[in-house]
């Protein structure tokens, strides 16, 4: 029998029971939609991480005190870093473009009749160059203002929008923990990070000011982080070695004693985050694939029921000359058609239902990156759904092709 005629007979058989066909297709639809959506979300997360690296600077090193750094996350420890360590790195080492100590504290902000709660970050005067962060208006504080612990600050776009709607914040007074600060600049918009935090919801002031005026009980000079910008990305491994040697010398650590600090690059942390996201993506994809397995089992069950119901039809077709391979092809085509249509509808559901809902639920977790279906995931989904149809349709089709024509004609 020609293949075209086999296909026509298969679709005609599927149209006889439209409700059954739709319910069988639904299992494959849900499985394909879930797998495609998970892949798209994972790729968006990966792109978001890469964008974060570019925005923060792929040549940035971060030095944490205490050497407590596990799984890409600094877990704390004794404060063993000082601002003088940072200035020594800038002064004594080659290939260093900039250094900034970093401290932080939470604070309530008040401007006019409005208030806002956010974090206040204390940095050095080279922070914009180190972090690759420009200003839309005003200027960053100077080295003299940093050394003099001046009460000046630079605010992010979110803070500016919340406290100075429709106004130019530069030159305005901002009360931070009831202390008056003069706003001297507004940072350019960064958006959400790959971890979902709003990078524009921040106030930056000289670290000396934050330690002396805002952090109660803080030891002036001790810092929770040093950010170091290298002149080139290629020079980072050598910079890590030189920084490690210098800090061990400054901290008087004997040979064999563990470092009391940890040096990590932005890429190291991003790779750890990306690897974690990849693991979860694989786990979720595996869970989503179970629904495809369930859909395939549904196809097998329905096809076996169909074989039973159409036993007499199979006997008549064999009696008028149909070969066993024709029966096999017809039932295989029906199974592949169900899974193929389910796969295409699953792609539609993933693109127009699951991904918009997931993007809305996750908010700006991927920064400016949007979850979108990639061409290779479309090919993979359609191929996988077809394989499911062939795999789970083979046994019912083989069962139908092996029926005895005489027994089929006698079947009631």
Kinemage of the C-alpha trace (Angstrom):
@kinemage 1
@onewidth
@group {chain A} dominant
@subgroup {mainchain}
@vectorlist {calphas} color= white
{ca unk a 1} P 0.000 0.000 0.000
{ca unk a 2} L 1.371 3.457 -0.867
{ca unk a 3} L 2.603 5.452 2.116
{ca unk a 4} L 0.290 8.405 1.332
{ca unk a 5} L -2.728 6.129 1.469
{ca unk a 6} L -1.479 4.707 4.790
{ca unk a 7} L -1.255 8.216 6.219
{ca unk a 8} L -4.752 9.083 5.032
{ca unk a 9} L -6.191 5.929 6.603
{ca unk a 10} L -4.364 6.678 9.863
{ca unk a 11} L -5.736 10.218 10.144
{ca unk a 12} L -9.201 9.005 9.230
{ca unk a 13} L -9.013 6.512 12.098
{ca unk a 14} L -7.887 9.239 14.514
{ca unk a 15} L -10.819 11.450 13.520
{ca unk a 16} L -13.293 8.762 14.539
{ca unk a 17} L -12.533 9.360 18.233
{ca unk a 18} L -11.597 13.057 18.493
{ca unk a 19} L -11.886 13.269 22.296
{ca unk a 20} L -9.658 10.234 22.803
{ca unk a 21} L -7.127 11.623 20.327
{ca unk a 22} L -7.056 15.023 22.055
{ca unk a 23} L -6.611 13.530 25.524
{ca unk a 24} L -3.807 11.269 24.273
{ca unk a 25} L -2.094 14.218 22.603
{ca unk a 26} L -2.346 16.236 25.822
{ca unk a 27} L 0.234 14.085 27.620
{ca unk a 28} L 2.854 14.695 24.932
{ca unk a 29} L 1.890 18.388 24.741
{ca unk a 30} L 2.530 18.939 28.458
{ca unk a 31} L 5.833 17.043 28.367
{ca unk a 32} L 7.230 18.888 25.351
{ca unk a 33} L 6.074 22.272 26.682
{ca unk a 34} L 7.730 21.639 30.055
{ca unk a 35} L 11.036 20.461 28.558
{ca unk a 36} L 11.252 23.338 26.056
{ca unk a 37} L 10.368 25.919 28.728
{ca unk a 38} L 13.014 24.573 31.124
{ca unk a 39} L 15.682 24.676 28.395
{ca unk a 40} L 14.721 28.253 27.447
{ca unk a 41} L 14.779 29.423 31.074
{ca unk a 42} L 18.162 27.754 31.647
{ca unk a 43} L 19.651 29.429 28.582
{ca unk a 44} L 18.273 32.810 29.687
{ca unk a 45} L 19.873 32.332 33.097
{ca unk a 46} L 23.194 31.451 31.452
{ca unk a 47} L 23.059 34.548 29.236
{ca unk a 48} L 22.200 36.652 32.284
{ca unk a 49} L 25.301 35.375 34.089
{ca unk a 50} L 27.491 36.187 31.089
{ca unk a 51} L 26.000 39.685 30.885
{ca unk a 52} L 26.735 40.185 34.586
{ca unk a 53} L 30.371 39.278 33.954
{ca unk a 54} L 30.608 41.832 31.148
{ca unk a 55} L 28.878 44.535 33.209
{ca unk a 56} L 30.957 43.975 36.345
{ca unk a 57} L 34.150 43.500 34.422
{ca unk a 58} L 35.692 40.165 33.550
{ca unk a 59} L 39.036 41.482 34.794
{ca unk a 60} L 37.838 42.170 38.360
{ca unk a 61} L 39.234 40.310 41.367
{ca unk a 62} L 37.482 40.226 44.733
{ca unk a 63} L 39.394 39.634 47.941
{ca unk a 64} L 37.487 38.427 50.997
{ca unk a 65} L 38.791 38.127 54.563
{ca unk a 66} L 38.998 34.938 56.545
{ca unk a 67} L 39.476 32.569 53.617
{ca unk a 68} L 35.908 31.335 54.101
{ca unk a 69} L 34.740 30.790 50.541
{ca unk a 70} L 32.653 27.739 49.695
{ca unk a 71} L 30.581 26.919 46.616
{ca unk a 72} L 31.200 30.317 45.060
{ca unk a 73} L 29.824 32.152 48.102
{ca unk a 74} L 31.741 33.960 50.806
{ca unk a 75} L 30.561 32.582 54.149
{ca unk a 76} L 32.271 34.979 56.492
{ca unk a 77} L 35.113 34.626 58.943
{ca unk a 78} L 37.488 36.862 60.840
{ca unk a 79} L 38.015 40.337 59.409
{ca unk a 80} L 41.648 40.198 58.310
{ca unk a 81} L 41.655 42.756 55.497
{ca unk a 82} L 42.348 46.440 55.842
{ca unk a 83} L 42.133 49.377 53.486
{ca unk a 84} L 45.928 49.598 53.682
{ca unk a 85} L 46.120 46.133 52.114
{ca unk a 86} L 44.234 47.537 49.138
{ca unk a 87} L 46.384 50.626 48.810
{ca unk a 88} L 49.517 48.438 49.055
{ca unk a 89} L 48.247 46.329 46.143
{ca unk a 90} L 47.668 49.470 44.054
{ca unk a 91} L 51.025 50.941 45.041
{ca unk a 92} L 53.371 47.954 44.810
{ca unk a 93} L 52.025 45.643 42.109
{ca unk a 94} L 52.221 45.995 38.343
{ca unk a 95} L 49.190 45.426 36.097
{ca unk a 96} L 46.649 46.803 38.584
{ca unk a 97} L 44.213 49.359 37.132
{ca unk a 98} L 42.328 50.249 40.298
{ca unk a 99} L 41.492 49.209 43.864
{ca unk a 100} L 38.465 49.887 46.037
{ca unk a 101} L 37.748 48.825 49.627
{ca unk a 102} L 34.103 47.858 50.172
{ca unk a 103} L 31.927 47.970 53.294
{ca unk a 104} L 28.148 48.047 53.556
{ca unk a 105} L 25.276 48.646 55.929
{ca unk a 106} L 21.518 48.959 55.751
{ca unk a 107} L 19.883 52.356 56.276
{ca unk a 108} L 16.613 54.241 56.177
{ca unk a 109} L 16.695 57.161 53.736
{ca unk a 110} L 14.608 60.298 54.007
{ca unk a 111} L 14.266 63.044 51.408
{ca unk a 112} L 11.550 65.646 51.864
{ca unk a 113} L 8.407 63.774 52.811
{ca unk a 114} L 9.526 60.499 51.243
{ca unk a 115} L 11.527 57.646 52.754
{ca unk a 116} L 13.129 54.501 51.426
{ca unk a 117} L 15.033 51.596 52.977
{ca unk a 118} L 18.080 50.256 51.152
{ca unk a 119} L 21.738 49.345 51.509
{ca unk a 120} L 24.519 51.899 51.767
{ca unk a 121} L 27.810 50.805 50.237
{ca unk a 122} L 31.069 52.355 51.291
{ca unk a 123} L 33.737 52.302 48.587
{ca unk a 124} L 36.954 53.922 47.496
{ca unk a 125} L 37.236 56.736 44.989
{ca unk a 126} L 38.253 54.334 42.182
{ca unk a 127} L 35.073 52.258 42.486
{ca unk a 128} L 33.480 53.438 39.175
{ca unk a 129} L 36.576 52.379 37.218
{ca unk a 130} L 36.848 49.054 39.053
{ca unk a 131} L 33.145 48.202 38.704
{ca unk a 132} L 32.817 49.676 35.196
{ca unk a 133} L 29.898 51.818 36.336
{ca unk a 134} L 29.303 55.251 34.808
{ca unk a 135} L 27.208 58.169 36.079
{ca unk a 136} L 24.288 59.809 34.282
{ca unk a 137} L 24.710 63.082 36.159
{ca unk a 138} L 27.037 64.643 38.696
{ca unk a 139} L 30.404 63.155 39.635
{ca unk a 140} L 31.906 60.548 41.929
{ca unk a 141} L 33.579 61.588 45.164
{ca unk a 142} L 37.279 62.434 45.074
{ca unk a 143} L 40.199 60.936 46.954
{ca unk a 144} L 40.239 63.992 49.208
{ca unk a 145} L 36.576 63.524 50.085
{ca unk a 146} L 37.243 59.847 50.799
{ca unk a 147} L 40.166 60.598 53.109
{ca unk a 148} L 38.210 63.358 54.829
{ca unk a 149} L 35.144 61.120 55.407
{ca unk a 150} L 32.931 63.689 53.670
{ca unk a 151} L 29.162 63.245 53.974
{ca unk a 152} L 28.532 62.958 50.258
{ca unk a 153} L 26.863 60.154 48.323
{ca unk a 154} L 25.972 58.843 44.889
{ca unk a 155} L 22.579 57.185 44.436
{ca unk a 156} L 21.259 54.521 42.080
{ca unk a 157} L 18.405 55.051 39.671
{ca unk a 158} L 15.866 53.213 41.872
{ca unk a 159} L 16.644 55.431 44.861
{ca unk a 160} L 16.491 58.532 42.665
{ca unk a 161} L 13.082 57.507 41.303
{ca unk a 162} L 11.673 56.743 44.747
{ca unk a 163} L 12.951 59.808 46.611
{ca unk a 164} L 13.249 62.456 43.897
{ca unk a 165} L 10.438 61.813 41.391
{ca unk a 166} L 10.646 64.300 38.533
{ca unk a 167} L 13.611 66.109 40.128
{ca unk a 168} L 17.356 66.296 39.651
{ca unk a 169} L 18.829 64.694 42.814
{ca unk a 170} L 22.270 66.249 42.358
{ca unk a 171} L 22.827 68.885 45.025
{ca unk a 172} L 19.883 67.713 47.139
{ca unk a 173} L 20.175 66.686 50.776
{ca unk a 174} L 19.550 63.028 51.630
{ca unk a 175} L 19.234 61.983 55.256
{ca unk a 176} L 20.879 58.600 55.881
{ca unk a 177} L 20.214 57.259 59.383
{ca unk a 178} L 19.193 60.826 60.298
{ca unk a 179} L 22.558 62.206 59.097
{ca unk a 180} L 22.495 64.710 56.220
{ca unk a 181} L 24.387 63.677 53.064
{ca unk a 182} L 24.732 65.740 49.914
{ca unk a 183} L 23.892 63.887 46.692
{ca unk a 184} L 26.690 64.561 44.199
{ca unk a 185} L 25.860 62.037 41.463
{ca unk a 186} L 23.403 59.531 40.010
{ca unk a 187} L 24.577 56.162 38.708
{ca unk a 188} L 23.617 54.837 35.288
{ca unk a 189} L 20.984 52.118 35.145
{ca unk a 190} L 22.321 48.588 35.666
{ca unk a 191} L 19.055 46.684 36.093
{ca unk a 192} L 18.698 43.378 37.871
{ca unk a 193} L 21.656 41.087 38.354
{ca unk a 194} L 21.642 37.425 37.338
{ca unk a 195} L 20.752 36.655 40.980
{ca unk a 196} L 17.623 38.810 40.767
{ca unk a 197} L 18.780 41.724 42.940
{ca unk a 198} L 18.156 45.320 41.894
{ca unk a 199} L 21.615 46.796 41.341
{ca unk a 200} L 20.162 50.323 41.098
{ca unk a 201} L 18.720 50.200 44.611
{ca unk a 202} L 21.878 51.435 46.317
{ca unk a 203} L 23.558 54.442 47.886
{ca unk a 204} L 27.354 54.763 47.591
{ca unk a 205} L 29.421 56.858 49.972
{ca unk a 206} L 33.113 56.978 50.933
{ca unk a 207} L 33.945 53.867 52.948
{ca unk a 208} L 35.571 56.038 55.595
{ca unk a 209} L 32.299 57.921 56.042
{ca unk a 210} L 30.273 54.724 56.294
{ca unk a 211} L 32.624 53.271 58.907
{ca unk a 212} L 32.879 56.420 61.025
{ca unk a 213} L 29.344 57.793 60.730
{ca unk a 214} L 27.008 54.891 59.951
{ca unk a 215} L 28.521 51.650 61.252
{ca unk a 216} L 28.323 51.489 65.005
{ca unk a 217} L 31.221 49.631 66.594
{ca unk a 218} L 33.051 49.195 63.294
{ca unk a 219} L 36.829 49.187 63.365
{ca unk a 220} L 37.986 51.937 61.051
{ca unk a 221} L 40.251 50.563 58.358
{ca unk a 222} L 38.975 46.967 58.474
{ca unk a 223} L 36.996 46.078 55.353
{ca unk a 224} L 34.786 43.174 54.305
{ca unk a 225} L 36.004 43.159 50.724
{ca unk a 226} L 38.636 44.556 48.378
{ca unk a 227} L 37.825 44.924 44.684
{ca unk a 228} L 40.811 44.952 42.358
{ca unk a 229} L 40.680 45.704 38.641
{ca unk a 230} L 43.452 44.293 36.452
{ca unk a 231} L 44.665 46.094 33.348
{ca unk a 232} L 44.073 43.019 31.186
{ca unk a 233} L 42.083 39.817 31.575
{ca unk a 234} L 45.136 37.816 30.515
{ca unk a 235} L 47.100 39.212 33.455
{ca unk a 236} L 44.650 38.007 36.085
{ca unk a 237} L 46.364 34.686 36.977
{ca unk a 238} L 49.653 36.515 37.570
{ca unk a 239} L 47.807 39.224 39.534
{ca unk a 240} L 46.237 36.569 41.787
{ca unk a 241} L 49.673 35.110 42.507
{ca unk a 242} L 51.251 38.502 43.236
{ca unk a 243} L 48.327 39.609 45.445
{ca unk a 244} L 48.467 36.356 47.389
{ca unk a 245} L 52.212 36.707 47.985
{ca unk a 246} L 51.872 40.363 49.019
{ca unk a 247} L 49.002 39.771 51.455
{ca unk a 248} L 50.712 36.766 53.028
{ca unk a 249} L 53.768 38.937 53.557
{ca unk a 250} L 51.728 41.815 55.017
{ca unk a 251} L 49.761 39.461 57.283
{ca unk a 252} L 52.986 37.725 58.383
{ca unk a 253} L 51.790 34.242 57.484
{ca unk a 254} L 54.477 31.580 57.828
{ca unk a 255} L 55.053 28.918 55.176
{ca unk a 256} L 52.497 26.135 55.486
{ca unk a 257} L 49.913 28.357 57.190
{ca unk a 258} L 46.638 28.721 55.315
{ca unk a 259} L 45.719 32.067 53.791
{ca unk a 260} L 43.517 34.261 55.988
{ca unk a 261} L 41.894 35.688 52.861
{ca unk a 262} L 40.396 34.425 49.604
{ca unk a 263} L 40.978 35.838 46.114
{ca unk a 264} L 38.230 35.177 43.602
{ca unk a 265} L 37.534 36.522 40.149
{ca unk a 266} L 34.148 37.596 38.865
{ca unk a 267} L 34.372 34.749 36.357
{ca unk a 268} L 34.938 32.181 39.152
{ca unk a 269} L 31.771 33.215 40.953
{ca unk a 270} L 29.802 33.423 37.717
{ca unk a 271} L 30.985 29.962 36.656
{ca unk a 272} L 29.933 28.529 40.006
{ca unk a 273} L 26.522 30.150 39.671
{ca unk a 274} L 26.224 28.935 36.072
{ca unk a 275} L 27.188 25.386 37.056
{ca unk a 276} L 24.591 25.409 39.838
{ca unk a 277} L 21.955 26.731 37.431
{ca unk a 278} L 22.937 24.036 34.910
{ca unk a 279} L 22.516 21.330 37.547
{ca unk a 280} L 19.060 22.567 38.480
{ca unk a 281} L 18.178 22.913 34.803
{ca unk a 282} L 19.130 19.290 34.190
{ca unk a 283} L 17.145 18.196 37.240
{ca unk a 284} L 14.067 20.115 36.130
{ca unk a 285} L 14.428 18.854 32.563
{ca unk a 286} L 14.578 15.301 33.893
{ca unk a 287} L 11.427 15.858 35.924
{ca unk a 288} L 9.714 17.426 32.911
{ca unk a 289} L 10.758 14.464 30.766
{ca unk a 290} L 8.771 12.186 33.059
{ca unk a 291} L 5.598 13.771 31.705
{ca unk a 292} L 6.771 12.820 28.200
{ca unk a 293} L 7.216 9.258 29.429
{ca unk a 294} L 3.700 9.342 30.887
{ca unk a 295} L 2.406 10.722 27.587
{ca unk a 296} L 4.122 7.882 25.724
{ca unk a 297} L 2.569 5.300 28.032
{ca unk a 298} L -0.786 6.953 27.365
{ca unk a 299} L -0.211 6.562 23.626
{ca unk a 300} L 0.582 2.872 24.078
{ca unk a 301} L -2.528 2.262 26.181
{ca unk a 302} L -4.838 4.061 23.772
{ca unk a 303} L -3.315 2.316 20.755
{ca unk a 304} L -3.782 -1.089 22.404
{ca unk a 305} L -7.427 -0.212 23.075
{ca unk a 306} L -7.735 0.908 19.461
{ca unk a 307} L -6.284 -2.396 18.241
{ca unk a 308} L -8.843 -4.271 20.321
{ca unk a 309} L -11.731 -2.152 19.045
{ca unk a 310} L -10.636 -2.407 15.411
{ca unk a 311} L -9.832 -6.120 15.380
{ca unk a 312} L -12.599 -6.911 12.906
{ca unk a 313} L -11.486 -4.015 10.655
{ca unk a 314} L -7.945 -5.409 10.687
{ca unk a 315} L -9.269 -8.849 9.669
{ca unk a 316} L -11.266 -7.383 6.773
{ca unk a 317} L -8.246 -5.419 5.514
{ca unk a 318} L -6.080 -8.515 5.634
{ca unk a 319} L -8.786 -10.517 3.865
{ca unk a 320} L -8.856 -8.084 0.929
{ca unk a 321} L -5.079 -8.127 0.489
{ca unk a 322} L -3.469 -5.875 3.111
{ca unk a 323} L -0.102 -7.210 4.259
{ca unk a 324} L 1.108 -7.309 7.836
{ca unk a 325} L 3.580 -4.507 7.152
{ca unk a 326} L 0.676 -2.298 5.973
{ca unk a 327} L -1.110 -2.809 9.300
{ca unk a 328} L 2.153 -2.146 11.141
{ca unk a 329} L 2.760 1.089 9.225
{ca unk a 330} L -0.792 2.338 9.761
{ca unk a 331} L -0.703 2.014 13.525
{ca unk a 332} L 2.834 3.409 13.711
{ca unk a 333} L 1.769 6.432 11.662
{ca unk a 334} L -1.163 6.997 14.031
{ca unk a 335} L 1.149 6.922 17.070
{ca unk a 336} L 3.697 9.259 15.461
{ca unk a 337} L 0.917 11.612 14.335
{ca unk a 338} L -0.438 11.865 17.881
{ca unk a 339} L 3.008 12.535 19.383
{ca unk a 340} L 4.032 14.869 16.528
{ca unk a 341} L 0.934 17.037 16.850
{ca unk a 342} L 1.415 16.999 20.624
{ca unk a 343} L 5.006 18.170 20.142
{ca unk a 344} L 3.991 21.086 17.906
{ca unk a 345} L 1.214 22.136 20.271
{ca unk a 346} L 3.704 21.804 23.145
{ca unk a 347} L 6.041 24.267 21.417
{ca unk a 348} L 3.144 26.684 21.019
{ca unk a 349} L 2.165 26.270 24.680
{ca unk a 350} L 5.785 26.789 25.820
{ca unk a 351} L 6.257 29.951 23.749
{ca unk a 352} L 2.924 31.638 24.395
{ca unk a 353} L 1.904 30.316 27.827
{ca unk a 354} L 4.667 28.824 29.986
{ca unk a 355} L 7.515 31.225 29.168
{ca unk a 356} L 5.447 34.442 29.638
{ca unk a 357} L 4.087 33.097 32.936
{ca unk a 358} L 7.573 32.005 34.090
{ca unk a 359} L 9.112 35.357 33.092
{ca unk a 360} L 6.427 37.237 35.010
{ca unk a 361} L 6.878 35.009 38.072
{ca unk a 362} L 10.679 35.263 38.052
{ca unk a 363} L 10.650 39.006 37.412
{ca unk a 364} L 14.106 40.327 36.500
{ca unk a 365} L 16.003 37.244 37.620
{ca unk a 366} L 17.857 37.120 34.289
{ca unk a 367} L 18.600 40.823 34.051
{ca unk a 368} L 17.724 42.150 30.611
{ca unk a 369} L 17.689 38.661 29.106
{ca unk a 370} L 14.347 37.195 28.053
{ca unk a 371} L 13.618 33.474 28.010
{ca unk a 372} L 13.077 32.472 24.401
{ca unk a 373} L 12.844 29.226 22.472
{ca unk a 374} L 16.021 28.392 20.569
{ca unk a 375} L 15.933 26.652 17.150
{ca unk a 376} L 17.818 23.617 18.411
{ca unk a 377} L 15.285 23.071 21.207
{ca unk a 378} L 12.497 23.120 18.582
{ca unk a 379} L 14.273 20.408 16.565
{ca unk a 380} L 15.013 18.443 19.735
{ca unk a 381} L 11.403 18.642 20.943
{ca unk a 382} L 9.902 17.524 17.627
{ca unk a 383} L 12.466 14.733 17.194
{ca unk a 384} L 11.981 13.544 20.767
{ca unk a 385} L 8.187 13.557 20.492
{ca unk a 386} L 8.432 11.545 17.245
{ca unk a 387} L 10.761 9.043 18.931
{ca unk a 388} L 8.232 8.735 21.758
{ca unk a 389} L 5.539 7.978 19.178
{ca unk a 390} L 7.642 5.308 17.451
{ca unk a 391} L 8.879 3.748 20.708
{ca unk a 392} L 5.522 3.520 22.435
{ca unk a 393} L 3.564 2.867 19.229
{ca unk a 394} L 5.713 -0.044 18.098
{ca unk a 395} L 4.257 -2.658 20.435
{ca unk a 396} L 0.556 -1.932 19.633
{ca unk a 397} L 1.383 -1.755 15.894
{ca unk a 398} L 3.284 -5.036 16.055
{ca unk a 399} L 0.428 -6.626 18.008
{ca unk a 400} L -2.058 -5.496 15.340
{ca unk a 401} L 0.100 -6.773 12.477
{ca unk a 402} L 0.430 -10.243 14.033
{ca unk a 403} L -3.288 -10.854 14.477
{ca unk a 404} L -4.713 -13.863 12.639
{ca unk a 405} L -7.154 -12.731 9.897
{ca unk a 406} L -9.597 -15.575 10.563
{ca unk a 407} L -9.705 -14.871 14.313
{ca unk a 408} L -10.181 -11.163 13.538
{ca unk a 409} L -13.185 -11.850 11.286
{ca unk a 410} L -14.750 -14.001 13.988
{ca unk a 411} L -14.133 -11.326 16.661
{ca unk a 412} L -17.295 -9.717 18.054
